[in-house]
């Protein structure tokens, strides 16, 4: 398809945070996005796909609650993860506004909606949750995260970081 079409998201190890429940939620969001993606680009946009968007929003809320619960167990990291919580709130607000606007206009999920969701979900998995992955690794290795723990990607030079540590997006359909 042409330029501007949302790419499917390919699940891979680079998207994991190392926490079984959160990884399950992330995988389910990716699978639901990819199902929605396939339906929209096959011309099947309608009420069933609108319900998938609602399910994706509910999964995001569930996931954010799980992540925030995990972060709240690390009092020494509250300032750092206050930013993470604020990002969650912003993401949910954007998704809710998108959903409400779409349905108020009587529209259905479309390519423009998919582009937004793709960017939103990919940003969540590849950027905002990298600190969460760091927290999980620190908690496993040292019992607590000292705040000095940094992910491998944070320590790599920019070019190496982008080439080897970044998860890959799927090919456009």
C-alpha positions as CSV (number, residue, x, y, z in Angstrom):
1,X,0.0,0.0,0.0
2,X,1.0,3.6,-0.4
3,X,2.8,5.9,1.8
4,X,0.9,7.0,5.0
5,X,-0.6,3.6,5.7
6,X,-0.2,2.2,9.2
7,X,2.3,-0.6,9.4
8,X,1.4,-3.8,11.3
9,X,3.4,-4.2,14.5
10,X,5.5,-7.4,14.6
11,X,5.8,-8.8,18.1
12,X,9.3,-9.6,19.1
13,X,11.5,-10.0,22.1
14,X,12.5,-6.3,21.9
15,X,9.0,-5.4,22.9
16,X,9.0,-7.4,26.2
17,X,9.5,-5.7,29.6
18,X,10.2,-9.0,31.4
19,X,7.0,-9.1,33.4
20,X,4.6,-11.9,32.4
21,X,1.3,-10.1,32.9
22,X,2.4,-6.9,31.3
23,X,4.0,-8.7,28.4
24,X,0.7,-10.7,27.9
25,X,-1.2,-7.4,27.9
26,X,1.2,-5.8,25.4
27,X,1.0,-8.9,23.1
28,X,-2.8,-8.9,23.2
29,X,-2.8,-5.2,22.3
30,X,-0.5,-5.8,19.3
31,X,-2.6,-8.8,18.2
32,X,-5.8,-6.8,18.4
33,X,-4.2,-3.9,16.5
34,X,-3.0,-6.2,13.8
35,X,-6.5,-7.8,13.5
36,X,-8.1,-4.4,13.3
37,X,-5.5,-3.4,10.7
38,X,-6.2,-6.4,8.5
39,X,-10.0,-5.8,8.7
40,X,-9.8,-2.1,7.8
41,X,-7.4,-2.6,4.9
42,X,-9.6,-5.5,3.7
43,X,-12.5,-3.0,3.6
44,X,-14.3,-4.5,6.5
45,X,-14.6,-1.4,8.7
46,X,-17.8,-1.5,10.7
47,X,-19.3,-2.1,14.1
48,X,-17.2,-5.2,14.8
49,X,-14.1,-3.2,14.2
50,X,-15.4,-0.3,16.3
51,X,-15.9,-2.8,19.2
52,X,-12.2,-3.9,18.7
53,X,-11.2,-0.2,19.2
54,X,-13.2,-0.2,22.4
55,X,-11.5,-3.4,23.5
56,X,-8.1,-1.9,22.7
57,X,-8.9,1.1,24.8
58,X,-9.9,-1.2,27.7
59,X,-6.7,-3.2,27.3
60,X,-4.7,0.0,27.4
61,X,-6.4,1.0,30.7
62,X,-5.8,-2.4,32.2
63,X,-2.2,-2.4,31.1
64,X,-1.5,1.1,32.4
65,X,-3.1,0.1,35.8
66,X,-0.8,-3.0,35.9
67,X,2.3,-1.0,35.1
68,X,1.5,1.7,37.6
69,X,0.9,-0.9,40.3
70,X,4.3,-2.4,39.6
71,X,5.9,1.1,39.7
72,X,4.2,2.0,42.9
73,X,6.0,-0.8,44.7
74,X,9.3,1.1,44.2
75,X,8.9,4.2,46.3
76,X,12.5,5.3,45.5
77,X,11.4,5.7,41.9
78,X,8.2,7.8,42.3
79,X,9.5,11.0,40.7
80,X,10.8,9.1,37.7
81,X,7.7,7.1,37.3
82,X,5.4,10.1,37.9
83,X,6.4,11.1,34.4
84,X,5.4,7.6,33.1
85,X,2.0,7.9,34.8
86,X,1.5,11.3,33.1
87,X,2.4,9.8,29.7
88,X,-0.3,7.1,30.4
89,X,-2.9,9.7,31.2
90,X,-2.1,11.6,28.0
91,X,-2.2,8.5,25.9
92,X,-5.6,7.5,27.3
93,X,-7.0,10.9,26.9
94,X,-5.9,11.0,23.2
95,X,-7.3,7.5,22.5
96,X,-10.6,8.4,24.2
97,X,-10.9,11.6,22.3
98,X,-10.2,9.8,19.0
99,X,-12.8,7.1,19.8
100,X,-15.4,9.6,20.9
101,X,-14.9,11.9,17.9
102,X,-15.1,9.0,15.5
103,X,-18.3,7.6,17.0
104,X,-19.9,11.0,17.4
105,X,-19.5,11.6,13.6
106,X,-21.0,8.2,12.9
107,X,-17.8,7.0,11.4
108,X,-15.9,3.7,11.7
109,X,-12.3,2.8,12.3
110,X,-10.4,3.8,9.2
111,X,-6.8,4.1,7.9
112,X,-6.4,7.5,9.6
113,X,-7.5,6.0,12.9
114,X,-5.0,3.1,12.4
115,X,-2.2,5.5,11.8
116,X,-2.8,7.2,15.1
117,X,-3.2,3.9,17.0
118,X,0.0,2.4,15.3
119,X,2.1,5.4,16.4
120,X,0.5,5.5,19.8
121,X,1.0,1.8,20.5
122,X,4.5,1.6,19.0
123,X,5.5,4.7,21.1
124,X,4.2,3.0,24.2
125,X,5.9,-0.3,23.6
126,X,9.3,1.0,22.3
127,X,9.8,4.2,24.3
128,X,7.7,4.9,27.4
129,X,7.9,1.3,28.6
130,X,11.7,1.0,28.3
131,X,12.1,2.4,31.8
132,X,9.6,-0.1,33.1
133,X,11.6,-2.9,31.5
134,X,14.6,-1.4,33.3
135,X,12.7,-1.4,36.6
136,X,11.8,-5.1,36.2
137,X,15.4,-6.1,35.4
138,X,16.7,-4.1,38.4
139,X,14.1,-5.6,40.7
140,X,15.1,-9.2,39.6
141,X,18.8,-8.5,39.8
142,X,19.1,-6.6,43.0
143,X,15.8,-6.9,44.8
144,X,15.1,-3.2,44.2
145,X,15.9,-0.6,41.6
146,X,18.4,1.9,42.9
147,X,17.7,4.5,40.2
148,X,21.2,3.9,38.8
149,X,19.9,1.0,36.7
150,X,19.8,1.9,33.0
151,X,18.8,-0.2,30.2
152,X,21.3,-1.4,27.6
153,X,19.6,0.9,25.0
154,X,20.3,3.9,27.3
155,X,24.0,3.1,27.3
156,X,24.5,2.6,23.6
157,X,25.6,5.3,21.2
158,X,22.7,6.7,19.2
159,X,23.5,4.9,16.0
160,X,24.0,1.5,17.7
161,X,20.9,2.0,19.8
162,X,18.7,2.5,16.8
163,X,20.2,-0.3,14.8
164,X,20.4,-3.2,17.3
165,X,18.2,-2.4,20.3
166,X,15.1,-1.0,18.6
167,X,12.2,-3.4,17.9
168,X,11.1,-3.5,14.3
169,X,7.8,-2.5,12.9
170,X,6.1,-4.8,10.4
171,X,6.0,-4.2,6.7
172,X,3.3,-2.2,5.2
173,X,0.5,-4.2,3.6
